Amino acid sequence: MIELFIATSVSFFIGAMGYMITYYWIRPWRAYRRVKKQAAHFLSPLLSSSADNVRPDGKTLRQIASDLSDMYHDKIPLWYRLNLVRRGEDPVEAAKRLSALANTRNPDQMVATAREIAHLLKLR
């Protein structure tokens, strides 16, 4: 009987730890990477050599900026934020630049801002 209690307790503990690790570490980390890939997808036409007449969707860029900022401040764990600082990524500043890019009309300024965002997110 005691063996059954120990086995049940151990399996419950392992399941609970797995849930917490998945829910609080892995899911936010993957969501951040997904938003970062979305930003890379929308910036890629501006970063290509043929960036003439490219108009990114301002609403989508503002949504990506909001998601990046929300991920950094509320969702990703502290250890991953410290890892981002160590790698030199700055998603908060990139979110500000994405919002500015959504309102930019000058093509040369759009390309320059896209390059700054790519540098801040370490996209290349």
DSSP file (Angstrom, degrees, kcal/mol; ACC not computed):
  #  RESIDUE AA STRUCTURE BP1 BP2  ACC     N-H-->O    O-->H-N    N-H-->O    O-->H-N    TCO  KAPPA ALPHA  PHI   PSI    X-CA   Y-CA   Z-CA
    1    1 A M     >        0   0    0      0, 0.0     4,-1.9     0, 0.0     5,-0.1   0.000 360.0 360.0 360.0 -40.9    0.0    0.0    0.0
    2    2 A I  H  >  +     0   0    0      1,-0.2     4,-2.3     2,-0.2     5,-0.2   0.846 360.0  55.9 -66.2 -33.2    2.8    2.4    0.9
    3    3 A E  H  > S+     0   0    0      2,-0.2     4,-2.7     1,-0.2    -1,-0.2   0.898 106.5  50.2 -65.6 -39.5    4.5    1.7   -2.5
    4    4 A L  H  > S+     0   0    0      2,-0.2     4,-2.5     1,-0.2    -2,-0.2   0.900 110.3  49.9 -64.3 -41.6    1.3    2.7   -4.3
    5    5 A F  H  X S+     0   0    0     -4,-1.9     4,-2.4     2,-0.2    -2,-0.2   0.913 112.7  46.7 -63.3 -43.3    1.1    5.9   -2.3
    6    6 A I  H  X S+     0   0    0     -4,-2.3     4,-2.7     2,-0.2     5,-0.2   0.927 113.2  48.7 -65.1 -45.6    4.8    6.8   -3.1
    7    7 A A  H  X S+     0   0    0     -4,-2.7     4,-2.3     1,-0.2    -2,-0.2   0.905 113.2  47.5 -62.6 -41.4    4.3    6.0   -6.8
    8    8 A T  H  X S+     0   0    0     -4,-2.5     4,-2.3     2,-0.2    -1,-0.2   0.911 113.2  48.2 -65.5 -43.0    1.1    8.1   -7.0
    9    9 A S  H  X S+     0   0    0     -4,-2.4     4,-2.4     2,-0.2    -2,-0.2   0.917 112.7  47.8 -64.6 -44.0    2.8   11.0   -5.2
   10   10 A V  H  X S+     0   0    0     -4,-2.7     4,-2.6     2,-0.2     5,-0.2   0.923 113.1  47.6 -64.6 -44.5    5.9   10.9   -7.4
   11   11 A S  H  X S+     0   0    0     -4,-2.3     4,-2.4    -5,-0.2    -1,-0.2   0.890 112.1  50.2 -66.4 -37.4    3.9   10.7  -10.7
   12   12 A F  H  X S+     0   0    0     -4,-2.3     4,-2.6     2,-0.2    -1,-0.2   0.927 112.0  48.2 -63.3 -44.0    1.6   13.6   -9.5
   13   13 A F  H  X S+     0   0    0     -4,-2.4     4,-2.5     2,-0.2    -2,-0.2   0.915 112.5  47.8 -63.0 -44.3    4.7   15.7   -8.7
   14   14 A I  H  X S+     0   0    0     -4,-2.6     4,-2.4     1,-0.2    -1,-0.2   0.912 113.3  48.6 -64.4 -42.0    6.4   14.9  -12.0
   15   15 A G  H  X S+     0   0    0     -4,-2.4     4,-2.2    -5,-0.2    -2,-0.2   0.908 111.9  48.7 -63.9 -42.2    3.1   15.8  -13.9
   16   16 A A  H  X S+     0   0    0     -4,-2.6     4,-2.4     2,-0.2    -2,-0.2   0.908 112.4  48.1 -65.4 -41.9    2.7   19.0  -12.0
   17   17 A M  H  X S+     0   0    0     -4,-2.5     4,-2.7     2,-0.2     5,-0.2   0.910 110.9  51.3 -65.3 -41.4    6.3   20.1  -12.6
   18   18 A G  H  X S+     0   0    0     -4,-2.4     4,-2.3     1,-0.2    -2,-0.2   0.901 110.5  49.2 -61.7 -40.8    6.0   19.2  -16.3
   19   19 A Y  H  X S+     0   0    0     -4,-2.2     4,-3.1     2,-0.2     5,-0.3   0.930 112.2  47.5 -63.5 -45.7    2.8   21.3  -16.5
   20   20 A M  H  X S+     0   0    0     -4,-2.4     4,-2.6     2,-0.2     5,-0.4   0.916 112.9  48.0 -64.9 -42.8    4.4   24.3  -14.8
   21   21 A I  H  X>S+     0   0    0     -4,-2.7     5,-2.0     2,-0.2     4,-1.7   0.933 116.8  43.5 -63.2 -44.7    7.5   24.2  -17.0
   22   22 A T  I  <>S+     0   0    0     -4,-2.3     5,-2.6    -5,-0.2    -2,-0.2   0.943 119.9  40.6 -65.6 -47.8    5.5   23.9  -20.1
   23   23 A Y  I  <5S+     0   0    0     -4,-3.1    -2,-0.2    -5,-0.2    -3,-0.2   0.882 126.0  31.1 -73.0 -39.3    2.9   26.5  -19.2
   24   24 A Y  I  <5S+     0   0    0     -4,-2.6    -1,-0.2    -5,-0.3    -3,-0.2   0.639 133.7  19.1 -98.9 -14.6    5.2   29.1  -17.6
   25   25 A W  I  X5S+     0   0    0     -4,-1.7     4,-1.7    -5,-0.4    -3,-0.2   0.741 123.7  38.9-118.1 -55.6    8.5   28.7  -19.6
   26   26 A I  I  ><S+     0   0    0     -5,-2.0     4,-2.7     2,-0.2     5,-0.2   0.930 113.9  50.3 -73.5 -45.6    8.1   26.9  -22.9
   27   27 A R  H  ><S+     0   0    0     -5,-2.6     4,-2.3    -6,-0.2    -1,-0.2   0.929 113.7  44.5 -61.7 -46.2    4.8   28.3  -24.1
   28   28 A P  H  > S+     0   0    0      0, 0.0     4,-2.4     0, 0.0    -1,-0.2   0.900 113.6  51.8 -64.3 -37.3    5.9   32.0  -23.5
   29   29 A W  H  X S+     0   0    0     -4,-1.7     4,-2.0     1,-0.2    -2,-0.2   0.927 112.5  44.8 -63.4 -44.7    9.3   31.3  -25.1
   30   30 A R  H  X S+     0   0    0     -4,-2.7     4,-2.1     2,-0.2    -1,-0.2   0.868 111.5  53.2 -67.9 -36.0    7.7   29.8  -28.2
   31   31 A A  H  X S+     0   0    0     -4,-2.3     4,-2.3    -5,-0.2    -2,-0.2   0.901 108.4  50.4 -65.7 -39.8    5.1   32.6  -28.4
   32   32 A Y  H  X S+     0   0    0     -4,-2.4     4,-2.4     1,-0.2    -2,-0.2   0.927 110.7  48.8 -62.2 -44.5    7.9   35.2  -28.3
   33   33 A R  H  X S+     0   0    0     -4,-2.0     4,-2.1     1,-0.2    -1,-0.2   0.864 109.4  53.3 -64.3 -34.6    9.8   33.4  -31.1
   34   34 A R  H  X S+     0   0    0     -4,-2.1     4,-2.0     2,-0.2    -1,-0.2   0.923 110.3  46.4 -65.0 -44.5    6.6   33.2  -33.1
   35   35 A V  H  X S+     0   0    0     -4,-2.3     4,-2.2     1,-0.2    -2,-0.2   0.886 111.1  52.8 -65.5 -38.1    6.1   37.0  -32.8
   36   36 A K  H  X S+     0   0    0     -4,-2.4     4,-2.2     1,-0.2    -1,-0.2   0.891 108.7  49.8 -64.2 -39.2    9.7   37.6  -33.7
   37   37 A K  H  X S+     0   0    0     -4,-2.1     4,-2.4     2,-0.2    -1,-0.2   0.859 107.9  54.1 -67.4 -35.2    9.3   35.5  -36.8
   38   38 A Q  H  X S+     0   0    0     -4,-2.0     4,-2.3     2,-0.2    -2,-0.2   0.922 108.4  49.3 -62.6 -43.3    6.2   37.5  -37.8
   39   39 A A  H  X S+     0   0    0     -4,-2.2     4,-1.8     1,-0.2    -2,-0.2   0.921 111.0  49.6 -61.4 -43.3    8.2   40.6  -37.5
   40   40 A A  H  X S+     0   0    0     -4,-2.2     4,-1.6     1,-0.2    -1,-0.2   0.889 109.3  53.0 -62.9 -38.7   10.9   39.1  -39.7
   41   41 A H  H  < S+     0   0    0     -4,-2.4    -1,-0.2     1,-0.2    -2,-0.2   0.914 112.6  42.7 -63.8 -43.0    8.3   38.1  -42.2
   42   42 A F  H  < S+     0   0    0     -4,-2.3     4,-0.3     1,-0.2    -1,-0.2   0.732 116.9  47.8 -77.8 -21.2    6.9   41.6  -42.5
   43   43 A L  H >X S+     0   0    0     -4,-1.8     4,-1.7    -5,-0.2     3,-0.6   0.683  89.2  84.5 -89.2 -19.3   10.3   43.2  -42.6
   44   44 A S  H 3X S+     0   0    0     -4,-1.6     4,-1.0     1,-0.3    -1,-0.1   0.849  86.6  52.7 -58.2 -38.6   11.8   40.9  -45.2
   45   45 A P  H 34 S+     0   0    0      0, 0.0    -1,-0.3     0, 0.0     3,-0.2   0.883 111.4  48.1 -64.0 -33.0   10.5   42.9  -48.2
   46   46 A L  H <4 S+     0   0    0     -3,-0.6    -2,-0.2    -4,-0.3     5,-0.1   0.802 112.2  49.0 -73.7 -27.8   12.0   46.1  -46.8
   47   47 A L  H  < S+     0   0    0     -4,-1.7    -1,-0.2    67,-0.1    -3,-0.1   0.585  94.0  94.0 -88.3 -10.4   15.3   44.4  -46.2
   48   48 A S  S  < S-     0   0    0     -4,-1.0     3,-0.3    -3,-0.2     0, 0.0  -0.277  90.5-108.2 -77.0 168.9   15.6   42.9  -49.6
   49   49 A S  S    S+     0   0    0      1,-0.3     2,-0.8     2,-0.1     3,-0.1   0.763 113.8  59.5 -70.5 -23.9   17.4   44.6  -52.4
   50   50 A S        +     0   0    0      1,-0.2    -1,-0.3    -5,-0.1    -2,-0.1  -0.557  60.7 142.6-103.7  68.3   14.2   45.4  -54.2
   51   51 A A    >   +     0   0    0     -2,-0.8     3,-1.0    -3,-0.3     2,-0.2   0.252  28.4 125.5 -92.4  12.6   12.5   47.5  -51.5
   52   52 A D  T 3  S+     0   0    0      1,-0.2     3,-0.1    -3,-0.1    -2,-0.0  -0.513  78.6   4.7 -73.8 139.5   11.0   49.9  -54.0
   53   53 A N  T 3  S+     0   0    0      1,-0.2     2,-0.6    -2,-0.2    -1,-0.2   0.772  88.0 147.1  60.7  31.1    7.2   50.4  -53.7
   54   54 A V    <   -     0   0    0     -3,-1.0    -1,-0.2    -9,-0.1    -3,-0.0  -0.875  23.3-177.8 -98.6 124.6    6.8   48.2  -50.6
   55   55 A R        -     0   0    0     -2,-0.6     3,-0.1    -3,-0.1     2,-0.0  -0.878  12.9-154.0-122.9  97.2    4.1   49.3  -48.2
   56   56 A P        -     0   0    0      0, 0.0     2,-0.5     0, 0.0     3,-0.0  -0.379  33.5 -96.5 -68.5 151.1    3.9   47.1  -45.1
   57   57 A D     >  -     0   0    0      1,-0.2     4,-2.1     2,-0.1     5,-0.2  -0.551  30.3-155.5 -70.7 117.1    0.5   47.0  -43.4
   58   58 A G  H  > S+     0   0    0     -2,-0.5     4,-2.4     1,-0.2     5,-0.2   0.864  91.1  54.3 -64.0 -38.1    0.5   49.5  -40.6
   59   59 A K  H  > S+     0   0    0      1,-0.2     4,-1.9     2,-0.2    -1,-0.2   0.915 110.1  46.7 -63.9 -42.4   -2.1   47.8  -38.6
   60   60 A T  H  > S+     0   0    0      2,-0.2     4,-2.5     1,-0.2    -2,-0.2   0.903 111.5  51.4 -66.2 -41.2   -0.2   44.5  -38.6
   61   61 A L  H  X S+     0   0    0     -4,-2.1     4,-2.3     1,-0.2    -2,-0.2   0.900 110.1  49.1 -63.5 -40.5    3.0   46.2  -37.7
   62   62 A R  H  X S+     0   0    0     -4,-2.4     4,-2.4     2,-0.2    -1,-0.2   0.875 110.7  51.0 -66.3 -36.0    1.4   47.9  -34.7
   63   63 A Q  H  X S+     0   0    0     -4,-1.9     4,-2.5     2,-0.2    -2,-0.2   0.909 110.6  48.2 -66.9 -41.3   -0.1   44.6  -33.6
   64   64 A I  H  X S+     0   0    0     -4,-2.5     4,-2.7     2,-0.2    -2,-0.2   0.902 111.4  51.2 -64.4 -40.3    3.3   42.9  -33.8
   65   65 A A  H  X S+     0   0    0     -4,-2.3     4,-2.3     2,-0.2    -2,-0.2   0.915 111.2  47.6 -62.3 -43.2    4.8   45.9  -31.8
   66   66 A S  H  X S+     0   0    0     -4,-2.4     4,-2.5     1,-0.2    -2,-0.2   0.912 112.4  49.2 -64.1 -42.4    2.1   45.5  -29.2
   67   67 A D  H  X S+     0   0    0     -4,-2.5     4,-2.8     2,-0.2    -2,-0.2   0.906 110.5  50.7 -64.7 -41.6    2.7   41.7  -29.0
   68   68 A L  H  X S+     0   0    0     -4,-2.7     4,-2.3     2,-0.2    -2,-0.2   0.941 113.3  44.7 -60.6 -47.7    6.5   42.1  -28.7
   69   69 A S  H  X S+     0   0    0     -4,-2.3     4,-2.4     1,-0.2     5,-0.3   0.910 114.3  49.3 -64.2 -42.4    6.1   44.6  -25.8
   70   70 A D  H  X>S+     0   0    0     -4,-2.5     4,-2.6     1,-0.2     5,-1.0   0.907 110.6  50.8 -63.7 -42.5    3.5   42.5  -24.1
   71   71 A M  I  X>S+     0   0    0     -4,-2.8     5,-2.7     3,-0.2     4,-0.9   0.935 112.6  46.0 -60.1 -46.2    5.6   39.4  -24.4
   72   72 A Y  I  <5S+     0   0    0     -4,-2.3    -2,-0.2    -5,-0.2    -1,-0.2   0.924 121.6  34.5 -65.9 -44.5    8.7   41.1  -22.9
   73   73 A H  I  <5S+     0   0    0     -4,-2.4    -2,-0.2    -5,-0.2    -1,-0.2   0.839 134.4  14.7 -81.9 -33.3    6.9   42.8  -20.0
   74   74 A D  I  <5S+     0   0    0     -4,-2.6    -3,-0.2    -5,-0.3    -2,-0.1   0.726 124.0  35.0-117.6 -26.6    4.3   40.2  -19.1
   75   75 A K  I  <<S+     0   0    0     -5,-1.0    -3,-0.2    -4,-0.9    -4,-0.1   0.898  88.9  76.2-107.2 -48.3    4.8   36.8  -20.5
   76   76 A I  S   <S-     0   0    0     -5,-2.7   -51,-0.1   -48,-0.2   -50,-0.1  -0.398  82.1-108.7 -74.9 145.8    8.4   35.6  -20.9
   77   77 A P    >>  -     0   0    0      0, 0.0     4,-1.9     0, 0.0     3,-0.6  -0.210  25.8-109.0 -71.0 162.2   10.2   34.5  -17.8
   78   78 A L  H 3> S+     0   0    0      1,-0.2     4,-2.5     2,-0.2     5,-0.2   0.876 116.2  57.4 -58.9 -41.8   12.9   36.5  -16.1
   79   79 A W  H 3> S+     0   0    0      1,-0.2     4,-1.5     2,-0.2    -1,-0.2   0.855 108.4  47.5 -61.9 -33.1   15.7   34.1  -17.1
   80   80 A Y  H <> S+     0   0    0     -3,-0.6     4,-2.3     2,-0.2    -1,-0.2   0.860 109.0  53.4 -77.3 -33.9   14.8   34.5  -20.8
   81   81 A R  H  X S+     0   0    0     -4,-1.9     4,-2.1     2,-0.2    -2,-0.2   0.916 109.9  48.6 -61.9 -42.0   14.6   38.3  -20.4
   82   82 A L  H  X S+     0   0    0     -4,-2.5     4,-2.3     1,-0.2    -2,-0.2   0.873 109.6  52.5 -64.2 -36.5   18.2   38.2  -19.0
   83   83 A N  H  X S+     0   0    0     -4,-1.5     4,-2.1    -5,-0.2    -2,-0.2   0.884 107.4  51.7 -65.8 -38.3   19.2   35.9  -21.9
   84   84 A L  H  X>S+     0   0    0     -4,-2.3     5,-2.4     2,-0.2     4,-1.0   0.904 110.1  48.8 -64.0 -40.9   17.8   38.5  -24.3
   85   85 A V  H  <5S+     0   0    0     -4,-2.1     3,-0.5     1,-0.2    -2,-0.2   0.909 110.5  51.2 -63.5 -42.1   19.8   41.2  -22.6
   86   86 A R  H  <5S+     0   0    0     -4,-2.3    -2,-0.2     1,-0.2    -1,-0.2   0.877 111.5  47.2 -63.2 -37.9   22.9   39.1  -22.8
   87   87 A R  H  <5S-     0   0    0     -4,-2.1    -1,-0.2    -5,-0.1    -2,-0.2   0.629 116.7-114.7 -79.0 -13.0   22.4   38.4  -26.5
   88   88 A G  T  <5 +     0   0    0     -4,-1.0     2,-0.3    -3,-0.5    -3,-0.2   0.635  64.5 145.7  89.9  14.7   21.8   42.1  -27.1
   89   89 A E      < -     0   0    0     -5,-2.4    -1,-0.3    -6,-0.2    32,-0.2  -0.652  27.8-171.2 -84.2 142.5   18.2   41.9  -28.2
   90   90 A D     >  +     0   0    0     30,-2.2     4,-2.2    -2,-0.3     5,-0.2  -0.716  11.3 171.4-133.4  83.7   15.9   44.8  -27.3
   91   91 A P  H  > S+     0   0    0      0, 0.0     4,-2.1     0, 0.0     5,-0.1   0.792  78.1  57.5 -66.6 -27.2   12.3   43.9  -28.0
   92   92 A V  H  > S+     0   0    0      2,-0.2     4,-1.7     1,-0.2     5,-0.1   0.943 110.7  41.7 -68.9 -46.0   10.9   47.0  -26.3
   93   93 A E  H  > S+     0   0    0      1,-0.2     4,-2.3     2,-0.2    -1,-0.2   0.878 113.5  54.2 -67.2 -36.9   12.9   49.4  -28.5
   94   94 A A  H  X S+     0   0    0     -4,-2.2     4,-2.5     1,-0.2    -1,-0.2   0.880 105.8  53.2 -63.4 -37.1   12.1   47.3  -31.5
   95   95 A A  H  X S+     0   0    0     -4,-2.1     4,-2.1     2,-0.2    -1,-0.2   0.895 108.0  50.4 -64.6 -39.4    8.4   47.6  -30.7
   96   96 A K  H  X S+     0   0    0     -4,-1.7     4,-2.0     1,-0.2    -2,-0.2   0.923 112.3  46.8 -62.8 -43.4    8.8   51.4  -30.6
   97   97 A R  H  X S+     0   0    0     -4,-2.3     4,-2.7     2,-0.2    -2,-0.2   0.864 109.0  54.7 -68.5 -35.1   10.5   51.3  -33.9
   98   98 A L  H  X S+     0   0    0     -4,-2.5     4,-1.8     2,-0.2    -1,-0.2   0.907 108.3  49.2 -63.5 -40.4    7.8   49.0  -35.4
   99   99 A S  H  X S+     0   0    0     -4,-2.1     4,-0.7     1,-0.2    -2,-0.2   0.898 112.5  47.9 -64.3 -39.5    5.2   51.5  -34.3
  100  100 A A  H >< S+     0   0    0     -4,-2.0     3,-0.9     1,-0.2     4,-0.4   0.889 108.8  54.3 -66.8 -38.2    7.1   54.3  -35.9
  101  101 A L  H >< S+     0   0    0     -4,-2.7     3,-1.0     1,-0.2    -1,-0.2   0.847  99.5  61.8 -63.8 -34.0    7.6   52.2  -39.1
  102  102 A A  H 3< S+     0   0    0     -4,-1.8    -1,-0.2     1,-0.2    -2,-0.2   0.781 110.5  40.2 -62.8 -26.2    3.8   51.8  -39.3
  103  103 A N  T << S+     0   0    0     -3,-0.9     2,-0.3    -4,-0.7    -1,-0.2   0.401  91.4 109.5-102.9   1.4    3.5   55.5  -39.7
  104  104 A T    <   +     0   0    0     -3,-1.0    -3,-0.0    -4,-0.4    -4,-0.0  -0.591  35.3 174.6 -84.0 139.0    6.4   56.2  -42.0
  105  105 A R        +     0   0    0     -2,-0.3    -1,-0.1   -50,-0.0     3,-0.0   0.614  52.2  94.2-114.3 -22.2    5.8   57.1  -45.6
  106  106 A N     >  -     0   0    0      1,-0.2     4,-2.3     2,-0.0     5,-0.2  -0.629  65.9-147.8 -77.0 121.9    9.3   57.8  -46.9
  107  107 A P  H  > S+     0   0    0      0, 0.0     4,-2.1     0, 0.0     5,-0.2   0.874  96.9  50.2 -60.6 -39.0   10.7   54.7  -48.6
  108  108 A D  H  > S+     0   0    0      1,-0.2     4,-2.2     2,-0.2     5,-0.1   0.906 112.1  47.5 -66.1 -40.0   14.3   55.4  -47.6
  109  109 A Q  H  > S+     0   0    0      2,-0.2     4,-2.5     1,-0.2    -1,-0.2   0.862 109.2  55.0 -67.3 -35.1   13.3   56.0  -44.0
  110  110 A M  H  X S+     0   0    0     -4,-2.3     4,-2.4     2,-0.2    -2,-0.2   0.915 109.3  46.4 -63.7 -42.9   11.3   52.8  -44.0
  111  111 A V  H  X S+     0   0    0     -4,-2.1     4,-2.1     2,-0.2    -2,-0.2   0.915 113.2  49.2 -66.3 -42.4   14.3   50.8  -45.1
  112  112 A A  H  X S+     0   0    0     -4,-2.2     4,-1.9     1,-0.2    -2,-0.2   0.912 112.9  47.1 -63.6 -42.3   16.5   52.4  -42.5
  113  113 A T  H  X S+     0   0    0     -4,-2.5     4,-2.4     2,-0.2    -1,-0.2   0.889 109.9  53.4 -66.8 -39.0   14.0   51.8  -39.8
  114  114 A A  H  X S+     0   0    0     -4,-2.4     4,-2.4     1,-0.2    -1,-0.2   0.888 108.4  50.5 -63.2 -38.3   13.6   48.2  -40.9
  115  115 A R  H  X S+     0   0    0     -4,-2.1     4,-2.0     2,-0.2    -1,-0.2   0.892 109.4  50.7 -66.4 -38.8   17.3   47.7  -40.7
  116  116 A E  H  X S+     0   0    0     -4,-1.9     4,-2.5     2,-0.2    -2,-0.2   0.913 111.3  48.3 -63.6 -41.7   17.4   49.1  -37.1
  117  117 A I  H  X S+     0   0    0     -4,-2.4     4,-2.3     2,-0.2    -2,-0.2   0.919 109.9  51.7 -65.0 -42.9   14.6   46.8  -36.1
  118  118 A A  H  <>S+     0   0    0     -4,-2.4     5,-2.6     1,-0.2     4,-0.5   0.881 111.7  47.9 -61.0 -37.4   16.4   43.8  -37.6
  119  119 A H  H  <5S+     0   0    0     -4,-2.0     3,-0.5     3,-0.2    -2,-0.2   0.902 111.0  50.1 -69.2 -40.5   19.5   44.8  -35.7
  120  120 A L  H  <5S+     0   0    0     -4,-2.5   -30,-2.2     1,-0.2    -2,-0.2   0.839 118.2  38.8 -67.8 -32.3   17.5   45.2  -32.4
  121  121 A L  T  <5S-     0   0    0     -4,-2.3    -1,-0.2   -32,-0.2    -2,-0.2   0.431 106.6-125.8 -96.0   0.5   15.9   41.8  -32.8
  122  122 A K  T   5 +     0   0    0     -3,-0.5    -3,-0.2    -4,-0.5    -4,-0.1   0.944  51.7 158.4  54.4  51.6   19.0   40.1  -34.1
  123  123 A L      <       0   0    0     -5,-2.6    -4,-0.1     1,-0.2    -1,-0.1   0.725 360.0 360.0 -80.2 -22.0   17.1   38.9  -37.2
  124  124 A R              0   0    0     -6,-0.5    -1,-0.2    -5,-0.0    -5,-0.1   0.431 360.0 360.0-105.6 360.0   20.1   38.4  -39.4
